[in-house]
Amino acid sequence: PTPFPDRLAKIHPQDAIIDNARPYDAADKWAPNGSQAGLHLLNPARVAYFDAKVRAYLGPGPHRVLDAGCGGGLVSNALAQLPGYDTIEGIDLSKEALTYARTTAAAAAGAGKGVQPRFQNGTLYTLPFAEQTFDVVVVSDVLEHLLDLPRAVREAFRVLRPGGLLLFDTIDRSVASYVVAILGAEFIIRIIERGSHDWRLFVRPSELERAVQEAGFHDFAYEGFQPSVRALAELSAFSAGLMRAERMRGGWQIEAPSSLMVSYIGLAAKPRTD
């Protein structure tokens, strides 16, 4: 495919070939044995990375976190089980995804595990929070879906306190990501529905760096975030009906960036005022 001339320009919905509703329109799609099974496999690695960066940059807490584009609440609910987080808010367009997020959160709270995140329907382009509300904004598996990337980044900057962190993971626009995330995931393995992604909307690290710097962030850094061979094999078997979700043990690995990178994970910081 031919990339958009400028990934940071606002893209008209009719120009993108992506469905940001149907792949996420049922709560059971977010279950470990649903169409978002791959997100459950990668979640432990990304949450561990996010938590480590929060503690390294901001200390032990307590921290206020916004999970912007939270989907089924996989990141929100995992962070809620860890010490040092006293407020976790999740926002997403999909009401069905939020149903799964709330159900999971309520079950954990009922068992006396951690804080209970709050979830609401909304958009990253107009976050329903005041300026400088949060210590951390997480934008996980979201950037590659956005048609106005700079606007969403500016909103994240607005609701972060000075010194706060933007944490992200997203898909690189590369040959490797086209083979794995489009051809493999949507057409060969069929682990996700066709139209879940538009390769042209994937974000190169240099583009994201420019977007966050123009919004006012600094200290942009990222690492490769790759599925293990075992994870790919297990997801293939799961999609073919040859393996149950609860038996999958493969995960994602954080490694040095490379030309073979499919996804990447990283951070940017809002400058302090002191």
C-alpha positions in Angstrom: 0.0 0.0 0.0 1.0 3.6 -0.5 1.3 5.5 2.8 -0.6 8.7 3.4 1.5 11.7 2.4 1.5 13.0 5.9 0.6 10.7 8.8 0.3 13.7 11.1 -2.3 15.4 9.0 -6.0 14.9 9.8 -7.3 12.0 7.7 -10.8 11.9 6.4 -12.7 8.8 7.5 -13.6 8.0 3.9 -9.9 7.8 3.1 -9.1 5.2 5.7 -9.9 1.5 5.3 -10.5 0.6 9.0 -13.4 -0.4 11.1 -13.0 1.0 14.6 -16.3 -0.4 15.8 -17.2 -3.9 14.6 -14.1 -5.8 15.8 -14.8 -4.6 19.4 -18.6 -4.6 19.4 -19.2 -7.5 21.8 -18.0 -8.0 25.4 -17.1 -11.6 24.7 -14.6 -10.6 22.0 -12.5 -9.2 24.8 -12.4 -12.4 26.8 -9.2 -14.5 26.7 -10.8 -16.9 24.3 -12.2 -14.1 22.1 -11.0 -12.3 19.0 -8.7 -10.1 21.1 -6.8 -13.1 22.5 -3.6 -11.7 21.3 -3.9 -8.7 23.5 -4.2 -11.0 26.6 -0.9 -12.6 25.6 1.0 -9.3 25.2 -0.6 -7.6 28.2 1.8 -8.9 30.9 4.9 -7.6 29.1 3.5 -4.2 28.4 2.0 -3.7 31.9 5.3 -4.6 33.4 7.1 -2.1 31.2 4.6 0.6 32.0 4.8 0.0 35.7 8.6 0.0 35.7 8.7 3.3 33.8 6.2 4.9 36.2 8.2 3.9 39.2 11.5 4.9 37.6 10.3 8.3 36.6 7.7 9.2 39.2 8.5 7.1 42.3 6.3 4.6 44.2 3.1 6.7 44.1 0.2 6.9 44.6 -0.4 7.7 41.0 -3.4 8.9 39.0 -3.7 7.1 35.7 -5.8 7.6 32.6 -6.0 4.7 30.2 -7.1 6.5 27.0 -8.6 4.2 24.5 -8.8 1.4 27.2 -10.9 -1.1 25.2 -11.7 -4.0 27.4 -9.7 -2.5 30.3 -6.8 -5.0 30.0 -4.2 -2.4 31.0 -6.4 -0.6 33.5 -7.4 -3.7 35.4 -3.9 -5.1 35.5 -2.4 -1.8 36.8 -5.2 -1.8 39.4 -3.8 -5.0 41.0 -0.4 -3.4 41.5 0.6 -1.1 44.5 1.0 2.6 43.9 -2.1 3.4 41.9 -5.0 5.1 43.7 -7.0 6.4 40.8 -7.4 4.7 37.4 -9.8 6.1 34.8 -10.5 4.4 31.5 -12.2 5.9 28.4 -13.2 4.3 25.2 -15.6 4.6 22.3 -16.9 1.1 22.5 -19.6 0.6 25.0 -19.4 -3.2 24.6 -15.7 -3.2 25.4 -16.4 -1.1 28.5 -18.9 -3.7 29.6 -16.1 -6.2 29.7 -13.8 -3.8 31.4 -16.4 -3.0 34.1 -17.3 -6.6 34.7 -13.6 -7.6 35.1 -13.0 -4.6 37.5 -16.1 -5.5 39.6 -15.0 -9.1 40.0 -11.5 -8.1 41.1 -12.9 -5.5 43.6 -15.3 -8.1 44.9 -12.4 -10.3 45.7 -10.6 -7.5 47.5 -7.9 -7.0 44.8 -6.5 -3.6 44.4 -8.4 -0.4 43.5 -11.4 -0.4 41.2 -10.9 1.5 37.9 -13.7 3.7 36.6 -14.7 3.5 33.0 -16.7 5.8 30.7 -17.6 6.2 27.1 -15.7 9.0 25.3 -13.1 10.0 22.7 -9.4 10.8 22.9 -10.0 13.9 20.8 -11.9 15.6 23.6 -11.0 14.0 27.0 -13.6 14.8 29.7 -11.1 15.8 32.3 -9.6 19.0 33.5 -6.1 20.1 32.8 -3.3 18.5 34.9 -5.5 15.8 36.3 -3.3 12.8 35.8 0.3 11.6 36.6 0.2 9.1 33.8 -1.7 8.8 30.5 -1.5 5.4 28.8 -2.3 5.1 25.1 -2.0 1.4 24.4 -2.9 -0.2 21.0 -4.7 3.0 20.0 -2.4 5.3 18.0 -2.7 3.1 14.9 -6.4 3.7 14.9 -6.4 7.5 15.1 -7.3 9.8 12.2 -6.2 12.9 14.0 -3.1 11.8 15.8 -1.8 15.3 16.8 -5.1 16.2 18.4 -5.1 13.1 20.6 -1.5 13.7 21.7 -2.3 17.3 22.6 -5.2 16.2 24.7 -3.0 13.7 26.5 -0.6 16.6 27.2 -3.4 18.8 28.5 -4.6 16.4 31.1 -1.1 15.4 32.4 0.4 17.3 35.3 3.9 18.8 34.7 6.4 16.0 35.0 3.8 13.4 34.1 4.3 10.5 31.7 2.8 9.5 28.4 3.1 5.7 27.9 2.3 4.0 24.6 2.6 1.0 22.5 1.7 0.9 18.8 2.4 -0.7 15.5 5.3 0.5 13.2 4.5 1.1 9.6 7.0 -1.3 8.1 7.2 -4.3 5.8 7.4 -6.5 8.8 4.2 -5.1 10.3 2.3 -5.5 7.0 3.3 -9.2 6.8 2.5 -9.9 10.5 -0.3 -7.5 11.4 -2.2 -7.4 8.1 -1.5 -10.4 6.0 -0.9 -12.8 8.9 -3.3 -11.6 11.5 -6.2 -10.7 9.2 -5.9 -12.9 6.2 -3.9 -16.0 7.0 -4.3 -16.8 10.7 -7.5 -14.7 10.9 -7.1 -14.1 14.6 -8.6 -10.6 14.2 -11.4 -9.5 11.8 -10.5 -8.0 8.4 -10.5 -4.3 8.5 -9.3 -4.1 12.1 -6.3 -2.2 10.9 -5.2 0.0 8.0 -1.5 -0.4 7.4 -1.3 3.2 6.2 -2.4 4.4 9.7 0.5 2.6 11.5 2.9 5.1 12.9 6.6 5.3 12.4 8.6 6.2 15.5 9.9 9.3 13.9 6.4 10.5 13.2 5.3 9.9 16.8 8.4 11.6 18.1 7.5 14.7 16.0 3.9 14.6 17.2 4.7 14.4 20.9 7.4 17.1 20.6 5.0 19.5 18.8 2.5 18.9 21.6 5.1 19.9 24.2 6.6 16.6 25.4 10.2 15.7 25.7 12.4 12.7 26.6 10.8 10.5 23.8 12.1 7.0 23.9 11.0 3.6 22.6 12.0 0.0 22.3 10.9 -2.9 20.0 7.8 -4.8 21.2 7.7 -8.2 19.4 5.6 -11.3 19.6 7.6 -14.4 20.4 7.7 -17.3 18.0 5.8 -19.3 20.6 3.1 -16.7 20.8 2.6 -16.6 17.0 2.5 -20.4 16.9 -0.1 -20.6 19.7 -2.3 -17.9 18.2 -2.2 -19.7 14.9 -3.3 -22.9 16.6 -5.9 -21.1 18.7 -7.4 -19.5 15.6 -7.6 -22.9 13.9 -9.4 -24.4 16.8 -6.5 -26.6 17.8 -5.6 -24.9 21.1 -7.6 -23.5 24.0 -6.9 -20.0 25.1 -6.0 -21.0 28.7 -3.2 -23.2 27.4 -1.4 -20.4 25.6 1.8 -19.3 27.3 3.6 -17.3 24.7 4.2 -13.6 25.2 5.8 -10.5 23.8 9.4 -9.4 24.1 10.9 -6.0 24.6 14.1 -5.6 22.6 16.2 -3.1 20.7 14.5 -1.4 17.8 15.3 -2.8 14.4 14.1 -2.9 10.7 12.2 -6.1 11.6 10.2 -4.4 14.3 6.4 -4.9 14.2 5.4 -2.9 17.2 7.2 -0.6 19.7 6.6 0.6 23.2 7.8 3.7 24.9 7.2 7.0 26.7 7.4 10.8 26.6 7.4 13.2 29.5 5.7 16.5 30.1 8.2 19.0 31.2 8.2 20.1 34.8 7.5 23.7 35.7 10.0 24.0 38.5 
